[in-house]
């Protein structure tokens, strides 16, 4: 956005972060002042708990110090209070804000929820941590595929019932099977890499259709149904946008080969959950591994909770013990780019909010 070689830059740490990682940010360039006041930040309950302990409360004096710190910086590491409301407040109060780095890979929803208008959003840049979560999400997707092919849900039920079936049930080979990845971005390509290592042939969708190394066929979302007839497994990594809302509808599930394994590590709004349940009940989908849902937390009355061929994960598949370090490393790389006047990667699209 700007070359800061001739001017000082202040970064404020708005979310909980280990002191050694703060020092890593400080080490990027001596011209950068990093504001970090741990007593103003809620303690983490687990690694990469960016929101921190919900029971944490600042005194009025601490609250004033917190916002003074944030409004003194041109760059924020994290959304204030890790919330859309915090982003909205700092955007209105901080007149020299230039860049906010979000902890999430898919921060578009939170930016949209802030209610900020286009004019305000054009005053500063928002980057995401996209890519940091690619490997854990891809590993989760591979687990979902293997679960579906190897009948782990049935094995767990038999174990709980202490049942040793007289008739053996065959499992399916992953090697030699076909995978379709909806969304061949960083997460999708990492998923494809692991799938190919398991012997799968991979096709998928991409907003800009172009040949990709190791991918058999690439189409846009309009061509998704055409890829599904021969697919043995489908992984969704797409973000939630008006263009992807309920992309996986009745027609798309009907286009799948009977017995398809379905994994969702993108956003829950991409899937019509009623249509998914119908597909599970009629056999089009043999197993669904779901980390995301249209409404979160998943409502207690959702039939997905108790469906025998569904694994429910509470939107935690991206989490790993290394997350804070990986995000800090990504931010340090971005900070160097910012200082050198380069273009920041992984900017939030403030029109489509992804």
Helices and strands as residue ranges (DSSP letters): E 9-13, H 19-26, E 32-35, G 38-40, H 60-71, E 75-77, G 80-82, H 84-93, E 99-101, H 108-113, H 118-121, E 125-127, H 134-150, H 152-160, E 178-182, H 186-197, E 201-205, E 218-219, G 221-223, H 224-228, E 233-236, H 250-255, E 260-264, G 268-270, H 273-282, E 285-290, E 310-312, H 323-339
